[in-house]
Amino acid sequence: MNRWIGVVALCAGAAAVATWAGITHQQPEYQGSNTLPGLQAPVSVKFDEFGVPTIEAAQDQDALRALGWLHAQERLFQMDLLRRVGKGEVAALLGAPGLPTDRLFRTLGTRHWAQVQVSQMEASEPELTEWVDAYYQGVNQAIATLPAPMEYRLLGLQPEPFSRVDAFATLSYMAHSFTSAFKQDPLLTALVAKLDPIYHPALVSGWPDDYPAQLTDQELTAWQDAAATLDQRLPLGTLQGSNGWVISPQRSASGAPLFANDPHIAFSTPQVWYEAQLHTPNRQLYGYYLPGLPLPLLGRTPERVWGLTMLLNDDADLYRLTPAGEGYQFDDQPRPYTAHVETIHISDGTTETLTVRQSLHGPRVDAVLNLPEPTALQWTFTEPRNRPLTGLYQLLQSEDMASFEAALEPIWSPGVNVLYGDTEGNIAKWAVARYLQRAPGVSGALVLDGSISATLPLGYHPYSDNPRYINPPSGIVFSANHPYGGPWQSLERAGYYAPTFRPALLEQALSAQPIWQLDQLKAVQTDSRNGRAEQLKALLLDTVEPGPERDLLARWDGRYHPQSAAPTLIEAVYQSLLRTVLEDELGAERFEALQRQSLVDRIMAELLHDPHSPWWDHTGTATAERRQDILRAAWADALAALPQPIPLWENQGQMRHRHPLGEVPALAALFEGPGLAITGSKRAINNMAYRYGETHPIATFGPSTRRLVDLAEPFKGHAISPLGQSGIPFSPHFADQAEAYAKGDYRRTELRAIEGEPDIRFHPQ
């Protein structure tokens, strides 16, 4: 995020002279009467105590106009950034610091994909087109009549109207699966090439990779530099993981399915989700919306509830190309690139042109990532047949589980697990994606040799081949970003799946009792234990000498209580263990790159289970070290580095909610949410992730909402969010859920019509 400082430094002076009145007059309207062009009849809105609106209208389109207006008054700057990332237009808002983001997304092709999607929608989906248009009518009316949010005043700009293409550009925010390929595939390729095959089982799944590219040290260094700065190109946080589960009626005390979901997304200000209810003659819907989209990604109706977790399948492959004149070599023949020019507008009125070169494999990304050799990306998301908005619209029209399942077929990418329960007693989990059909000898886990046709994908598997569980005998479906396994292993041979720690804990927790009540699931959803700490604790207690620190560890229940010092101790030992085990084989530079990725915990999950792994032996010594030797060394190093007394966990780190203009302290105090103590841990069910190697860890992502629903009472539920509904700093709903979220508390949610007088009335023009 440091590269945005150039933007926000320009804003600091404006912030210093902003008057209190000039700031507070931009509070959202929660009372009053407004005119909305296009309305066919009046619309009523009532807010609950947390600013969640219930919208009542005579038709869907009128409800959508009101929803668009409400989204814009609370989240306009966020909405603008989301669409601009997908269209490659960030520099037009934030100036030259936005150029690396724009160059990347123009190269990836999300702008062109969004334009193609609009053409397809207009040609074949008139109802969806009307849905999108109605929503943006409300958005644009808010832009035209309400004061511009403070961010625009600081930048000296005015917000621009929204159009159909922005719905698809906003969806590109979800589709950052390419970032995992950029971060992991080159590093894994280098490690497999460098290390003796005896080390490979902890790195790769065992599937054949017969055609890896040969990366030079210069290329690997360039990839590591690109991976380290990749997140800085994204002014808003991305989807990272998630938990979700559904318990069948046979295992529910109420006799109806129990539903739980908490998608893990980078913490940001504003928070990701905007909650809203829509009540029309056609539907009763409680939705969780990504602002800028007229369709919820999570939701419930009187008949069903659904949520998602990230599938983390591999739908992006990198190809190292071999130059041949002005083109590239393919099956011993030179091939030309096709090329087009993109024009990027900058907020100072200047422009920059960017030439994008396209190969058979996809666009070349080496120029925008400063790589020394030509490299192309094949990415499922930009496939024209990928129709995620169609899928989201169709599922709202579904009438039963079968039609709900069929509605998901148009969604090819990003890959998600959709969890489902209904009042008929059904529970289900579907892998929603299109899996690449890769050639024999190609797993997709490594950077591929692009000079031969043997590495090209053969096509896509049909949706009917996808993994799914529907009403399983176990009475539980759950997802913690782990593979489905079983008959679907061949589809899952490459992916960025979560280390086994969190899935194993969740499965253990849900298997602990035969019958569940909804309130009991709160303790599961907020459980701060993590599997890596539990495994390490058991090994340490069997290995290290008696002492006060060992006693502290022995008394610890494994939970990351803020008032406990044991989490600080175990984190220090784990960090020391990572370095002690891995750095001698990898070298300092590659170790630093590895510990920034989830791959490091996947490796450690293997090693902690295997006392005979060659990784335990130090390569630079004459003796053969055993696991217990390395554990003792890591323990001693950690104790030597820790201050005395060992700090409490609440003093070690905080949750940080990033805002694109928050790098200047004066603005951070205004725009960023409260810095509360970390109450979860990395790889826990209550997953709050931080970078290893930091003395004071900052949790940069975690549960973006926690939801619980008992389908015996589908109109009621429990939920909590990390901040609040509003993106306006002086709104009462800017961060009114933050403390309850940190404590593991919930608020009640109800799907019901307006009772009493509405707070806002919208009237036709």
Buried (B, 14 or more C-beta within 10 A) or exposed (E): BEBBEEBBEBBBEBBEEBEEEEBEEBBBBBEEEBEBEBBEEBBBBBBBEBBBBBBBBBBBBBBBBBBBBBBBBBBBBBBBBBBBBBBBBBBBBBBBBBBBBBBBBBBBBBBBBBBBBBEBBEEEBEEBBEBBBBBBBBBBBBBEEBEBBBBBBBBEBEBBEBBBBBBBBBBBBBBBBBBBBBBBBBBBBBBBEBBEEEBBBBBBBEBEBEBBBEBEEEBBBBBBBBBEBBBBBBBBBBBBBBBBBBBBBBBBBBEBBBBBBBBBBBBBBBBBBBBBBBBBEEEBBBBBBBBBBBBBBBBBBBBBBBBBBBBBBBBBBBBBBBEBEEBBBBEEEEBEBEEEEBEBBBBEEEEBEBEBBBBBBBBBBBBBBEBEBBBBBBBBBBBEEBBBBBBBBBBBEBEEBEEBBBBBBBBBBBBBBBBBBBBEBBBBBBBBBBBBBBBEEBBBBBBBBBBBEBBBBEEBBEBEBBBBBBBEEBBBBBBBBBBBEEEBEEBBBBBBBBBBBBBBBBBEBBEEEEEBEBEBBBEBBBBBBBBBBBBBBEBBEEBBEEEEBBEBBEEBEBBBBBEBBBBBBBBBBBBBBBBBBBBBBBEEEBBBBBBBBBBBBBBBBBBBEBEEBBBBBBEEEEEEBEBBBBBBBBBBBBBEEBEEEBBBBBEBBBBBBBBBBBBBEBBBEBBBBEEBBBBBBBBBBBBBBBEBEEEEBBBBBBBBBBBBBBBBEBBBBBBBBBBBBBBBBBBBBBBBBBEBBBEBBBBEBEBEEBEEEBBBBBEBE
